[in-house]
Amino acid sequence: MLARVSPEVLRLAALLEESLRALAEVPLAELVAGRALPEPSAALVEHLRAHRAGLAGWLRTPACAEALCVRLARWLWSRNQYVRLDRAALTAACARAAEALAEGLEGEADPKDMSERLVRTGQELQARVAALVRAGGGKTDVVCSEYAVTLQRDALGLGDAPLAAPVLDVGCGASAGFVRALRAEGVAATGLDREAPEDVALVGDWLSFPFGQDRWGTIVSHQAFSLHFVHQHLAQGPEAYAYARVYMAMLRALKPGGRLVYAPGLPFVEGMLPKATYRCTRVPLPEAMMSEAVHALERAAGFELAYAAHVERLA
Ligand SMILES: C[S@@+](CC[C@H](N)C(=O)[O-])C[C@H]1O[C@@H](n2cnc3c(N)ncnc32)[C@H](O)[C@@H]1O
């Protein structure tokens, strides 16, 4: 979408990115608690003043609110991968901030006034977003990483045997490395992620994705769906039921003989699978991956989860 917008808007987006980068070292908890944001940069103030009319028009468009929402959501997930975001409310908060800025551009020519307007708008947006983050249960940093392809293969216990196609990588990551590696081997593979690259994967939420029926030879998910399922299970909130429903939908989406392969394991649900329809095999994590942090996580959870589960659909 940004490819079709004016150079002024692109420059504004770059300056806003810089403002986000300036927050990298500030703990999320402090931002949510209302810690003051850094002063807007002189370059940002100057850019807004220099292109007032064109930028005010853009700021009022739904596309602007949507683009701000998408960027802000990705930034929030980069700070806490578990936070649940009310997208409609986040878009509305972004639209209000953009509108406040547009009003300022129509009225204020003085750099000091413009800077104060930016600070006020930033504070209001911060307060609204903080309320959404608190409601979404994610007010501290919980960082999300992507892993090397060989590590993913090893952790999932896949060995060198070819995977039955087509393959779906659920929570494939922003670069979808595993999907790309499979495609390079000639395997039909697709990723799914809320931050997916669109050339090899589908952008979407796994809680609402239509997985289909009898469709996939293999569904893999490394440190993604099952990690979030464990988190929701331990939080004992209603979201855990949504994860359980989607887990069963993924199993139904396998072709007969297909496999759902994921790590960490989900012992609290695997034990309840009908044995006539599904066979679950555990593959322990390689010794080198069994860090003290993994043991601590298991102790905190009260169950074993440091293994890959291979759930085969028998019929
Ligand atoms: C820890 S990363 C793992 C990425 C990749 N599987 C790997 O091992 O490198 C978890 C991924 O799950 C994605 N994710 C989290 N919640 C999601 C959701 N509700 N729908 C789709 N993707 C989600 C995140 O965007 C992130 O890319």
PDBQT file of the ligand as one rigid body, heavy atoms in Angstrom, charges set to zero:
ROOT
HETATM    1  C1  LIG A 401       8.278 -17.697  18.415  1.00  0.00    +0.000 C 
HETATM    2  S1  LIG A 401       7.752 -17.282  16.759  1.00  0.00    +0.000 S 
HETATM    3  C2  LIG A 401       8.208 -18.784  15.924  1.00  0.00    +0.000 C 
HETATM    4  C3  LIG A 401       8.372 -18.591  14.449  1.00  0.00    +0.000 C 
HETATM    5  C4  LIG A 401       8.858 -19.831  13.684  1.00  0.00    +0.000 C 
HETATM    6  N1  LIG A 401       7.930 -20.945  13.772  1.00  0.00    +0.000 N 
HETATM    7  C5  LIG A 401      10.234 -20.243  14.157  1.00  0.00    +0.000 C 
HETATM    8  O1  LIG A 401      10.357 -21.260  14.854  1.00  0.00    +0.000 OA
HETATM    9  O2  LIG A 401      11.190 -19.516  13.838  1.00  0.00    +0.000 OA
HETATM   10  C6  LIG A 401       5.954 -17.419  16.914  1.00  0.00    +0.000 C 
HETATM   11  C7  LIG A 401       5.203 -16.909  15.677  1.00  0.00    +0.000 C 
HETATM   12  O3  LIG A 401       3.803 -17.086  15.912  1.00  0.00    +0.000 OA
HETATM   13  C8  LIG A 401       3.116 -15.985  15.303  1.00  0.00    +0.000 C 
HETATM   14  N2  LIG A 401       1.796 -15.837  15.944  1.00  0.00    +0.000 N 
HETATM   15  C9  LIG A 401       1.532 -15.612  17.246  1.00  0.00    +0.000 A 
HETATM   16  N3  LIG A 401       0.214 -15.554  17.458  1.00  0.00    +0.000 NA
HETATM   17  C10 LIG A 401      -0.378 -15.746  16.248  1.00  0.00    +0.000 A 
HETATM   18  C11 LIG A 401      -1.729 -15.815  15.814  1.00  0.00    +0.000 A 
HETATM   19  N4  LIG A 401      -2.744 -15.675  16.675  1.00  0.00    +0.000 N 
HETATM   20  N5  LIG A 401      -1.977 -16.048  14.508  1.00  0.00    +0.000 NA
HETATM   21  C12 LIG A 401      -0.953 -16.193  13.613  1.00  0.00    +0.000 A 
HETATM   22  N6  LIG A 401       0.356 -16.138  13.966  1.00  0.00    +0.000 NA
HETATM   23  C13 LIG A 401       0.631 -15.916  15.271  1.00  0.00    +0.000 A 
HETATM   24  C14 LIG A 401       4.035 -14.801  15.555  1.00  0.00    +0.000 C 
HETATM   25  O4  LIG A 401       3.791 -13.754  14.624  1.00  0.00    +0.000 OA
HETATM   26  C15 LIG A 401       5.422 -15.430  15.379  1.00  0.00    +0.000 C 
HETATM   27  O5  LIG A 401       5.896 -15.285  14.067  1.00  0.00    +0.000 OA
ENDROOT
TORSDOF 0
